[in-house]
Amino acid sequence: MPSLARYLTPVLSNRSVADEFYELQFHWPAEAAVPRPGQFLTIRSSAGSVPLLRRPFAFSRYDRDDNSARIIYQLRGTATAQLAAKRPFDTVDVLAPLGTAFPLPEPDTRPILIAGGIGIGPILFLARTLLGHAVAPRVLIGARSAGGLPPLPAEEYGDVIACTDDGSYGHRGTVVEALRSYLDTTSISNYSGESVLYLCGPGPMLAAAHRLALECGITAYVALEQTMGCAVGACMGCAVRVRGPERYARVCTEGPVFDSRSIDWRSSS
């Protein structure tokens, strides 16, 4: 069975999908392991020495029909500027698939997917995957303003609630505020033991959603964003504090997906 491997693979498309956000689509080799929602890859953005390290990105989509995969990335520095300059038929140096995936929901549970910022990619991948399994998720996507939201067609992602901090589109406020409002409207008591949360985004957002999940008796799975050095478990640069005797876990190998109850959130609150 194929597993982690390095591939030099051609770019198929590279387009802007929101303010400062791009979607890179590239060929996925037939011999490669199929990526799952929550997993990630690393890319060497240049053949030169700058930047020196590979950069991690979550998968935002995989299409078996045309053997392609995608990431959504934000312009943040040299590496992402180099990626934004890629054109069709250029190649990307990919190491993948890496990390743990989101567990699929049990039958008769109601998945609620929540994303903020660069966490949008893996949540959209999960939404498409669930729809492919005839499971209709509720999806909450947050951004600072309308310009930070990619296209969110219902036929691809299901029932989507868009949230903006400035109220320029959809729900005014954060995705956690929208989640609380949604649960209040649909009766929190009906969700205990029946729904499951899936989240990716900034640490403070995940910590707030974790506290709400505890309050409501709902299981929450979080995909953590973390700076990585090697991304294969050797350097310990991505370690986060967890509850229990181990004290620390590596986001690149034990994660990036964790049950939120296993994380020590004190440094993210």
Backbone torsions as a table, in degrees:
resi	resn	phi	psi	omega
1	MET	NA	129.1	-177.9
2	PRO	-66.4	149.8	178.7
3	SER	-139.4	-150.2	-178.5
4	LEU	-55.0	132.9	177.6
5	ALA	-157.6	165.0	178.2
6	ARG	-102.6	137.0	-178.6
7	TYR	-134.6	139.1	166.0
8	LEU	-101.6	111.7	-168.3
9	THR	-134.4	147.0	-174.6
10	PRO	-77.2	146.7	173.4
11	VAL	-75.7	136.4	176.2
12	LEU	-100.3	-38.7	176.5
13	SER	-159.9	160.5	-179.8
14	ASN	-154.6	105.9	-170.9
15	ARG	-137.6	154.8	175.2
16	SER	-74.9	133.8	178.7
17	VAL	-119.4	-11.7	178.0
18	ALA	-168.9	174.5	179.3
19	ASP	-57.3	117.8	178.2
20	GLU	67.0	8.5	178.7
21	PHE	-115.3	137.3	179.9
22	TYR	-127.1	156.2	173.9
23	GLU	-118.8	120.3	178.3
24	LEU	-104.1	122.5	176.6
25	GLN	-110.7	133.4	-178.1
26	PHE	-141.3	158.6	-180.0
27	HIS	-65.8	136.4	176.8
28	TRP	-106.5	115.5	-174.2
29	PRO	-57.8	141.3	-177.9
30	ALA	-61.2	-30.3	-178.3
31	GLU	-83.3	-6.6	-176.3
32	ALA	-78.9	152.1	175.2
33	ALA	-66.0	141.7	-179.2
34	VAL	-70.9	123.8	178.4
35	PRO	-72.3	149.9	179.1
36	ARG	-119.8	155.4	-178.4
37	PRO	-57.3	130.6	-177.0
38	GLY	105.2	-27.0	178.1
39	GLN	-75.4	166.3	-177.5
40	PHE	-139.5	176.4	177.0
41	LEU	-135.5	167.0	169.0
42	THR	-120.2	146.2	-178.6
43	ILE	-124.7	135.3	167.8
44	ARG	-91.3	110.0	-169.5
45	SER	-79.0	-16.1	-177.9
46	SER	-145.8	149.9	175.9
47	ALA	-77.2	-11.8	179.2
48	GLY	-84.6	-168.4	-176.6
49	SER	-93.8	-1.0	179.0
50	VAL	-123.9	119.1	-6.4
51	PRO	-74.5	156.8	-176.0
52	LEU	-73.8	-41.1	-173.6
53	LEU	-94.8	154.3	171.7
54	ARG	-68.5	159.2	-179.9
55	ARG	-116.6	136.2	179.7
56	PRO	-87.3	142.7	176.5
57	PHE	-143.9	138.6	177.5
58	ALA	-77.9	143.8	171.3
59	PHE	-64.1	135.6	175.2
60	SER	-110.4	-8.7	179.8
61	ARG	-173.6	147.9	170.3
62	TYR	-138.3	130.9	179.6
63	ASP	-119.5	111.7	179.5
64	ARG	-68.4	-32.5	-174.8
65	ASP	-60.7	-40.6	-178.8
66	ASP	-115.8	14.2	178.3
67	ASN	50.7	58.7	178.7
68	SER	-135.2	156.1	175.1
69	ALA	-132.8	163.3	-177.7
70	ARG	-141.7	155.2	168.5
71	ILE	-130.5	151.1	168.8
72	ILE	-109.7	126.2	-176.9
73	TYR	-132.6	157.5	-179.5
74	GLN	-110.6	138.9	176.1
75	LEU	-66.7	114.2	-176.0
76	ARG	-131.6	-12.9	-175.8
77	GLY	175.0	-158.8	-174.1
78	THR	-60.4	-47.3	-175.6
79	ALA	-62.7	-45.9	-178.4
80	THR	-72.1	-29.9	173.8
81	ALA	-65.0	-38.7	176.3
82	GLN	-65.0	-39.3	177.1
83	LEU	-64.7	-40.6	-178.4
84	ALA	-63.7	-22.0	179.5
85	ALA	-83.8	-7.1	-179.0
86	LYS	-67.7	142.7	179.4
87	ARG	-126.0	161.4	177.7
88	PRO	-51.4	136.8	-178.3
89	PHE	83.7	-11.5	165.6
90	ASP	-65.9	162.9	178.5
91	THR	-111.4	153.9	172.1
92	VAL	-123.0	143.8	-179.4
93	ASP	-97.5	107.0	-170.3
94	VAL	-115.2	136.5	170.6
95	LEU	-116.6	118.1	-171.5
96	ALA	-169.0	169.0	-12.8
97	PRO	-82.5	151.3	-175.7
98	LEU	-122.5	150.7	171.3
99	GLY	80.4	-179.9	-179.2
100	THR	-92.6	157.7	-178.7
101	ALA	-106.8	163.6	172.0
102	PHE	-65.8	133.1	172.7
103	PRO	-71.5	138.2	178.4
104	LEU	-71.2	148.0	-177.0
105	PRO	-67.1	150.4	175.1
106	GLU	-69.1	156.4	176.4
107	PRO	-55.9	143.5	177.1
108	ASP	72.3	8.0	170.9
109	THR	-96.7	158.8	-177.1
110	ARG	-112.7	107.1	-178.4
111	PRO	-76.6	133.6	174.7
112	ILE	-120.0	120.3	-174.3
113	LEU	-106.9	132.1	-175.7
114	ILE	-131.9	130.6	-179.8
115	ALA	-139.4	147.5	173.3
116	GLY	-139.7	141.7	176.8
117	GLY	60.5	-133.8	-177.1
118	ILE	-71.0	-8.9	175.9
119	GLY	-71.7	-1.8	-178.7
120	ILE	-61.8	-41.3	-172.6
121	GLY	-54.3	-59.1	-177.5
122	PRO	-64.9	-28.2	178.5
123	ILE	-71.3	-39.5	176.0
124	LEU	-65.7	-37.0	176.1
125	PHE	-61.2	-45.2	179.8
126	LEU	-64.6	-41.0	179.6
127	ALA	-60.2	-45.4	178.4
128	ARG	-63.2	-39.9	179.9
129	THR	-64.1	-43.9	179.6
130	LEU	-64.3	-41.8	177.8
131	LEU	-61.6	-35.2	176.7
132	GLY	-66.1	-21.8	175.0
133	HIS	-98.0	17.2	179.1
134	ALA	61.7	31.8	174.8
135	VAL	-112.0	124.5	-176.9
136	ALA	-97.9	104.3	-179.1
137	PRO	-83.9	158.2	164.2
138	ARG	-95.1	128.5	-173.3
139	VAL	-120.0	127.3	176.3
140	LEU	-115.7	121.4	-177.1
141	ILE	-120.9	128.9	-177.6
142	GLY	-119.3	148.4	175.7
143	ALA	-152.1	166.6	179.0
144	ARG	-67.3	-37.8	-179.5
145	SER	-149.5	174.4	-176.8
146	ALA	-58.8	-33.2	-178.3
147	GLY	-65.7	-18.0	-179.8
148	GLY	-88.3	2.7	-178.7
149	LEU	-102.0	130.4	174.3
150	PRO	-77.8	170.1	172.4
151	PRO	-58.5	137.5	-175.3
152	LEU	-131.7	63.8	-178.2
153	PRO	-64.9	135.0	-176.7
154	ALA	-62.5	-32.0	-178.5
155	GLU	-68.0	-19.0	178.2
156	GLU	-98.4	-32.4	-170.6
157	TYR	-124.5	-2.7	178.8
158	GLY	85.2	-153.4	-175.1
159	ASP	-78.8	104.1	-173.8
160	VAL	-107.7	131.7	170.2
161	ILE	-108.6	116.4	177.7
162	ALA	-90.3	140.1	-178.8
163	CYS	-129.2	135.9	175.4
164	THR	-130.6	139.0	-179.2
165	ASP	-60.3	-36.6	-176.4
166	ASP	-93.1	0.4	178.4
167	GLY	75.2	14.3	-177.7
168	SER	-73.6	-15.1	175.8
169	TYR	-157.8	139.1	174.7
170	GLY	66.5	-146.3	-179.2
171	HIS	-69.2	132.7	176.7
172	ARG	-84.6	118.7	180.0
173	GLY	128.7	-172.0	-176.3
174	THR	-83.4	166.1	178.7
175	VAL	-67.9	-29.6	178.7
176	VAL	-70.0	-39.6	174.3
177	GLU	-62.4	-41.2	177.7
178	ALA	-65.4	-37.7	178.0
179	LEU	-63.2	-46.4	178.4
180	ARG	-60.4	-44.1	178.9
181	SER	-61.3	-42.1	179.7
182	TYR	-64.0	-45.0	179.7
183	LEU	-66.8	-38.0	176.5
184	ASP	-62.0	-41.9	-178.0
185	THR	-66.6	-37.9	-175.7
186	THR	-95.3	4.0	178.7
187	SER	79.0	103.8	-179.0
188	ILE	-55.9	-38.8	-175.6
189	SER	-61.3	-28.6	179.9
190	ASN	-73.9	-13.4	-175.8
191	TYR	-94.9	-20.2	-177.0
192	SER	-60.4	122.3	178.6
193	GLY	79.8	-2.7	-177.0
194	GLU	-117.2	-25.3	-178.3
195	SER	-112.8	161.6	178.0
196	VAL	-139.7	138.0	179.8
197	LEU	-99.3	142.7	173.8
198	TYR	-127.9	125.7	-172.5
199	LEU	-135.1	148.7	168.7
200	CYS	-151.6	134.7	-179.4
201	GLY	162.7	-164.5	-178.8
202	PRO	-62.5	151.6	-177.9
203	GLY	-54.3	-47.7	179.4
204	PRO	-59.8	-36.0	176.5
205	MET	-64.5	-44.6	-179.6
206	LEU	-65.1	-40.3	179.6
207	ALA	-63.6	-42.8	179.2
208	ALA	-65.5	-40.6	178.4
209	ALA	-67.2	-36.5	176.5
210	HIS	-60.2	-45.6	179.5
211	ARG	-62.7	-39.6	177.7
212	LEU	-65.9	-39.5	178.4
213	ALA	-62.1	-42.3	177.1
214	LEU	-61.6	-43.6	-179.9
215	GLU	-59.7	-36.2	-175.5
216	CYS	-95.1	-3.7	-177.9
217	GLY	69.9	34.9	-177.1
218	ILE	-111.9	136.6	174.0
219	THR	-72.9	137.0	179.2
220	ALA	-128.8	131.7	173.3
221	TYR	-108.9	130.2	-177.3
222	VAL	-118.8	138.1	171.4
223	ALA	-102.2	112.9	-173.7
224	LEU	-82.4	141.7	170.8
225	GLU	-97.1	128.6	-176.0
226	GLN	-151.8	143.0	173.3
227	THR	-65.8	134.1	-177.2
228	MET	-125.6	146.5	174.1
229	GLY	-97.4	-72.4	-178.0
230	CYS	-88.8	-31.5	-178.8
231	ALA	68.4	11.2	178.4
232	VAL	-126.5	15.4	172.3
233	GLY	93.3	2.9	-174.4
234	ALA	-91.3	-35.7	-168.8
235	CYS	-91.7	-17.7	-179.2
236	MET	66.7	12.4	-178.2
237	GLY	-70.4	-17.4	-177.7
238	CYS	-105.5	14.3	-175.5
239	ALA	-65.9	140.8	176.0
240	VAL	-124.7	155.2	178.8
241	ARG	-74.4	135.4	177.3
242	VAL	-128.4	164.5	177.7
243	ARG	-84.1	144.9	178.5
244	GLY	112.7	-179.4	-173.1
245	PRO	-67.4	-25.0	-177.9
246	GLU	-71.4	-30.7	176.2
247	ARG	71.7	-38.0	-179.7
248	TYR	-133.3	150.0	174.6
249	ALA	-135.6	147.0	178.2
250	ARG	-87.3	123.6	-178.9
251	VAL	-63.8	-31.9	-175.6
252	CYS	-74.3	-24.2	-176.1
253	THR	-119.8	-52.9	175.3
254	GLU	-71.1	-23.8	177.1
255	GLY	-115.6	-157.6	13.1
256	PRO	-81.0	-8.5	-178.3
257	VAL	-90.9	127.3	178.3
258	PHE	-134.0	152.4	163.5
259	ASP	-67.0	127.3	-173.8
260	SER	-58.9	-24.3	-178.8
261	ARG	-72.1	-14.0	-179.9
262	SER	-86.5	-11.6	-175.1
263	ILE	-92.9	140.0	171.1
264	ASP	-87.4	104.3	-171.0
265	TRP	-85.4	2.1	-173.0
266	ARG	-60.3	-32.4	-179.0
267	SER	-83.5	-6.2	-178.2
268	SER	-111.1	-5.1	-174.6
269	SER	-76.5	NA	NA
